[in-house]
Amino acid sequence: MKTSIEIAGMLLIALAALHVGFPRYFRWKDELRGLSLINRQMTYVHTFFIALTVFLMGLLSLSAADELLTTSLGKKVTLGFGVFWSARLVVQFVGYSPHLWRGKRCVTIAHITFTLLWLYLRAVYFTAAIGSLKDDL
C-alpha cells in the first residue's frame, strides 16, 4: 500500500505541474477577455490554489506514506483525500457537458484518462483509510 500512496503522490505532483500550462492551452488571454477583472483574476488565482493543493497532496503522499498508513491523523487524511477524489470523479460527469468531449478523439481520450486517474486516486486513498481502520479493530 505504501507504494500505491507514493505512486499517487507522483501522479498528483505531475497533475499540479500540468496546471501551469492551462492558461496557454485554453487560451485564457483571449477566452477570458470579456470577463470582469475580478472574474478573470479569480480564474487564475483559483487555478493556482487548486494546483498548489494538489501538489501538496502529492508531496505529503510521497514524503509521509508510512505516517498516512499508520497514524490516526494519517487515516483521517487518507479518508479526506478519498472523499476529495470521489467528489472530483462525480464532477467529471455532472460538472462538464458531454458535448465538450464526445466525438472529439483527443478530448475523449483525456476525459477517459482523467476518469481513470480519479478512480485510481479514490481507490488508493480509500483503501489506505479503510485498511488502516481495520487494523485498529
Backbone bond lengths (Angstrom), bond angles and torsions (degrees), N, CA, C in turn:
res aa  C-N    CA-C-N  psi(-1)  N-CA   C-N-CA  omega(-1)  CA-C   N-CA-C  phi
1 M - - - 1.453 - - 1.531 111.17 -
2 K 1.318 116.18 -33.44 1.456 119.82 179.39 1.533 110.41 -58.75
3 T 1.321 116.71 -43.09 1.461 120.66 179.82 1.525 110.90 -63.03
4 S 1.306 117.65 -39.75 1.470 121.00 178.14 1.519 111.57 -62.93
5 I 1.326 116.73 -41.28 1.476 120.88 177.58 1.533 109.32 -63.13
6 E 1.330 116.74 -42.19 1.460 120.12 -179.45 1.531 111.66 -67.80
7 I 1.321 117.48 -38.65 1.469 120.69 175.89 1.524 109.46 -63.43
8 A 1.324 116.71 -43.67 1.467 120.44 176.72 1.532 109.72 -58.24
9 G 1.315 116.76 -40.99 1.461 120.79 178.25 1.519 111.94 -60.20
10 M 1.315 116.44 -44.83 1.474 120.00 178.71 1.529 111.17 -63.49
11 L 1.332 116.03 -41.21 1.465 120.02 178.49 1.525 111.14 -64.00
12 L 1.325 116.45 -39.19 1.466 119.60 179.73 1.523 111.73 -67.61
13 I 1.309 117.35 -38.75 1.469 120.09 177.01 1.531 109.80 -64.22
14 A 1.324 117.28 -41.33 1.467 120.68 176.69 1.532 110.76 -63.38
15 L 1.327 116.48 -41.23 1.464 120.91 178.10 1.523 110.92 -62.69
16 A 1.316 116.89 -41.35 1.468 120.40 177.93 1.529 110.10 -61.92
17 A 1.321 116.69 -42.76 1.469 120.64 179.64 1.528 111.34 -63.67
18 L 1.315 116.30 -33.78 1.461 121.15 178.96 1.532 111.51 -59.45
19 H 1.327 116.58 -31.52 1.469 121.14 -179.10 1.530 112.48 -62.10
20 V 1.325 117.07 -24.94 1.466 120.51 -179.53 1.531 110.67 -59.38
21 G 1.305 116.93 -34.64 1.458 121.00 -178.17 1.516 115.76 -85.60
22 F 1.323 118.07 -5.20 1.467 120.47 -176.92 1.526 113.90 -55.17
23 P 1.331 119.12 -50.37 1.469 117.97 -176.74 1.527 113.27 -56.33
24 R 1.300 115.99 -42.45 1.472 119.39 -179.51 1.529 111.25 -72.01
25 Y 1.348 116.52 -48.80 1.464 120.42 -176.87 1.529 111.63 -60.14
26 F 1.324 115.86 -43.94 1.466 120.28 -177.64 1.533 112.32 -89.31
27 R 1.342 116.71 5.99 1.465 122.80 176.73 1.532 111.76 52.55
28 W 1.328 114.92 50.13 1.459 119.05 -176.61 1.525 112.78 -63.25
29 K 1.323 117.85 -30.97 1.460 119.60 -179.55 1.531 109.88 -57.77
30 D 1.321 116.37 -42.81 1.466 120.77 178.36 1.524 111.91 -82.42
31 E 1.329 115.85 -46.09 1.462 120.92 -173.88 1.529 113.42 -65.08
32 L 1.319 116.06 -34.47 1.468 119.74 -175.21 1.533 112.96 -95.74
33 R 1.316 117.18 0.29 1.460 121.31 -176.64 1.532 112.60 -54.10
34 G 1.325 117.74 -37.39 1.464 121.67 -177.29 1.522 114.51 -77.01
35 L 1.322 117.45 -8.26 1.464 120.37 -179.85 1.524 110.96 -80.08
36 S 1.312 115.17 157.44 1.465 119.10 173.18 1.525 108.34 -66.33
37 L 1.325 115.98 159.96 1.462 121.26 -178.74 1.530 111.03 -56.12
38 I 1.331 117.98 -43.14 1.473 120.49 -178.10 1.524 111.16 -63.78
39 N 1.321 117.89 -42.34 1.467 120.14 -179.24 1.528 111.25 -69.95
40 R 1.323 116.87 -37.59 1.463 120.49 177.38 1.530 109.91 -64.10
41 Q 1.327 116.61 -46.52 1.462 119.72 -178.98 1.525 111.59 -69.03
42 M 1.332 117.27 -34.80 1.470 119.32 177.02 1.524 111.06 -61.78
43 T 1.322 117.81 -36.60 1.459 120.97 178.13 1.524 110.49 -60.19
44 Y 1.331 116.10 -47.08 1.472 119.92 179.75 1.528 111.67 -67.60
45 V 1.331 117.24 -45.30 1.468 121.08 -177.26 1.528 110.83 -65.36
46 H 1.318 117.24 -45.12 1.467 119.89 -179.43 1.527 111.07 -65.41
47 T 1.320 116.79 -38.77 1.463 119.60 177.17 1.525 110.38 -62.81
48 F 1.335 116.76 -41.55 1.462 120.05 177.61 1.526 111.20 -59.62
49 F 1.338 116.88 -45.98 1.463 119.26 -177.08 1.525 112.53 -73.05
50 I 1.316 118.18 -29.48 1.469 119.93 172.43 1.526 108.96 -64.27
51 A 1.335 116.15 -46.74 1.464 119.99 179.33 1.527 110.89 -61.68
52 L 1.326 117.11 -41.82 1.467 120.66 178.72 1.526 111.01 -63.06
53 T 1.317 117.07 -43.31 1.470 121.19 179.20 1.527 110.56 -62.52
54 V 1.312 116.77 -45.77 1.467 121.04 179.64 1.533 109.88 -63.56
55 F 1.343 116.74 -41.91 1.460 120.90 177.50 1.532 110.57 -60.14
56 L 1.329 117.06 -45.41 1.465 120.33 -178.71 1.528 111.86 -67.52
57 M 1.335 117.57 -35.06 1.465 120.42 173.47 1.531 109.55 -60.05
58 G 1.326 114.93 -44.45 1.461 119.89 179.59 1.514 112.45 -64.94
59 L 1.324 116.03 -44.05 1.459 120.64 179.51 1.525 111.16 -62.66
60 L 1.321 116.71 -42.98 1.465 120.82 177.47 1.530 110.61 -62.20
61 S 1.325 116.29 -42.24 1.465 120.31 -179.95 1.520 111.64 -64.95
62 L 1.320 117.01 -37.42 1.467 120.66 179.10 1.521 112.52 -74.18
63 S 1.319 116.54 -39.66 1.464 119.44 -171.44 1.527 114.11 -93.13
64 A 1.318 117.32 -15.15 1.472 118.91 -175.26 1.523 112.48 -138.12
65 A 1.322 116.76 37.06 1.467 119.97 -178.61 1.523 111.62 -58.78
66 D 1.327 117.28 -42.66 1.474 119.70 179.54 1.523 111.23 -59.97
67 E 1.322 115.94 -45.51 1.470 120.05 -179.25 1.525 111.70 -66.16
68 L 1.342 116.50 -37.17 1.466 119.59 177.67 1.525 110.76 -62.36
69 L 1.321 116.32 -31.63 1.463 120.62 -176.95 1.527 113.80 -89.02
70 T 1.326 118.24 -20.59 1.465 118.65 -169.33 1.524 115.62 -120.93
71 T 1.316 118.21 -10.75 1.470 118.54 -178.38 1.517 110.84 -106.76
72 S 1.302 115.77 159.44 1.457 121.13 178.10 1.527 110.94 -60.90
73 L 1.320 116.67 -44.43 1.461 120.11 178.00 1.527 110.37 -64.36
74 G 1.316 117.06 -41.08 1.461 121.18 178.94 1.517 112.24 -59.36
75 K 1.319 116.67 -40.33 1.465 121.57 178.50 1.527 110.37 -63.03
76 K 1.317 115.75 -40.27 1.472 120.02 178.97 1.524 110.72 -69.07
77 V 1.308 116.63 -39.15 1.464 120.58 179.17 1.529 110.12 -65.07
78 T 1.325 118.04 -46.57 1.464 119.65 179.96 1.526 111.17 -64.62
79 L 1.314 116.95 -35.67 1.463 119.65 175.39 1.532 110.00 -63.51
80 G 1.324 116.55 -43.78 1.465 120.85 177.44 1.520 111.83 -62.15
81 F 1.328 116.79 -41.74 1.461 120.15 177.06 1.530 110.44 -63.13
82 G 1.328 116.94 -39.77 1.466 120.60 177.79 1.519 111.50 -61.54
83 V 1.323 116.69 -42.06 1.471 120.93 177.58 1.534 109.67 -64.57
84 F 1.333 116.17 -45.23 1.470 121.14 -179.82 1.527 111.04 -56.31
85 W 1.332 117.23 -50.69 1.463 120.34 -176.56 1.521 112.14 -73.53
86 S 1.330 117.64 -25.38 1.468 120.08 172.54 1.527 110.09 -66.59
87 A 1.324 115.94 -42.88 1.468 120.09 177.65 1.526 110.14 -62.87
88 R 1.329 116.55 -40.13 1.469 119.65 179.38 1.520 110.67 -65.11
89 L 1.319 117.39 -35.63 1.464 121.39 176.74 1.527 110.67 -63.02
90 V 1.314 117.02 -44.58 1.468 120.87 178.58 1.530 110.40 -60.93
91 V 1.332 115.95 -44.60 1.468 120.53 -179.32 1.529 111.15 -62.19
92 Q 1.324 117.44 -28.49 1.462 121.02 178.00 1.527 110.64 -56.49
93 F 1.338 116.59 -30.39 1.459 120.32 -176.40 1.524 113.90 -106.32
94 V 1.323 118.65 -27.29 1.465 119.48 -178.85 1.531 112.64 -105.41
95 G 1.309 117.59 -14.36 1.460 120.38 -178.49 1.517 113.80 -95.31
96 Y 1.327 116.81 -17.62 1.460 121.63 -179.12 1.523 109.42 -122.70
97 S 1.305 116.22 134.81 1.460 121.00 177.33 1.528 109.99 -70.07
98 P 1.322 116.69 138.26 1.471 119.62 175.23 1.535 112.19 -60.93
99 H 1.330 116.69 -20.62 1.467 120.39 178.68 1.534 111.59 -62.95
100 L 1.319 116.29 -21.05 1.462 120.22 179.77 1.524 112.52 -71.94
101 W 1.340 116.89 -27.37 1.461 118.99 -174.41 1.522 115.34 -124.81
102 R 1.309 118.60 -26.67 1.471 119.67 -177.88 1.524 111.34 -62.74
103 G 1.321 114.80 133.04 1.463 120.57 177.64 1.518 113.45 80.41
104 K 1.312 117.09 2.39 1.463 121.30 178.70 1.522 107.13 -117.43
105 R 1.292 116.26 105.03 1.470 122.57 -170.07 1.532 112.72 -51.34
106 C 1.314 117.94 -56.57 1.473 120.84 -175.51 1.532 111.46 -64.54
107 V 1.311 116.36 -41.59 1.469 119.49 -178.70 1.528 110.54 -70.36
108 T 1.327 116.92 -35.43 1.469 120.59 175.95 1.527 110.49 -64.58
109 I 1.322 116.83 -41.55 1.471 120.77 177.40 1.531 109.67 -61.86
110 A 1.329 116.54 -42.83 1.475 120.31 177.80 1.526 110.27 -62.88
111 H 1.331 117.05 -43.12 1.473 121.31 179.42 1.534 110.63 -59.59
112 I 1.312 116.33 -46.13 1.469 121.00 179.86 1.530 110.23 -66.37
113 T 1.322 116.60 -43.42 1.467 120.77 179.94 1.521 111.25 -59.98
114 F 1.328 117.04 -47.05 1.463 119.44 -179.80 1.525 111.68 -69.36
115 T 1.323 117.51 -33.92 1.468 119.84 175.03 1.528 109.69 -60.83
116 L 1.320 116.59 -43.99 1.470 120.32 178.26 1.533 110.99 -64.96
117 L 1.331 116.79 -38.27 1.463 120.04 177.36 1.520 110.77 -63.11
118 W 1.333 118.40 -45.82 1.475 120.65 179.44 1.527 109.93 -63.21
119 L 1.329 117.64 -39.69 1.471 120.97 177.02 1.527 110.77 -62.21
120 Y 1.324 116.90 -43.82 1.463 121.31 179.89 1.530 110.76 -62.41
121 L 1.325 116.60 -49.22 1.467 120.06 -178.67 1.527 110.78 -62.13
122 R 1.318 116.22 -42.44 1.472 121.06 177.69 1.527 110.08 -59.02
123 A 1.318 116.31 -47.52 1.467 121.17 -178.40 1.524 111.32 -63.67
124 V 1.322 117.27 -45.87 1.466 120.54 -178.09 1.521 110.59 -60.90
125 Y 1.327 116.85 -51.20 1.461 119.02 -174.34 1.527 112.77 -71.87
126 F 1.334 117.69 -37.52 1.465 118.23 175.90 1.523 111.18 -68.50
127 T 1.319 117.45 -39.42 1.462 120.24 178.10 1.525 110.00 -62.13
128 A 1.325 116.23 -42.61 1.471 119.59 177.65 1.508 110.82 -62.21
129 A 1.324 117.10 -44.94 1.468 120.55 -178.29 1.525 111.25 -66.21
130 I 1.309 117.02 -47.47 1.460 121.43 -176.81 1.523 110.38 -69.57
131 G 1.339 117.12 -42.62 1.469 120.25 178.16 1.503 111.30 -61.50
132 S 1.304 116.50 -40.30 1.471 120.79 179.24 1.520 110.70 -68.98
133 L 1.320 116.86 -37.60 1.459 119.86 178.89 1.530 110.66 -65.86
134 K 1.340 116.64 -38.05 1.468 120.40 178.17 1.517 111.00 -62.16
135 D 1.333 116.19 -34.34 1.466 120.09 179.03 1.513 111.20 -63.45
136 D 1.332 117.46 -26.78 1.466 121.42 -179.43 1.534 113.01 -78.06
137 L 1.332 115.52 -20.95 1.473 118.89 -175.65 1.509 113.29 -76.39
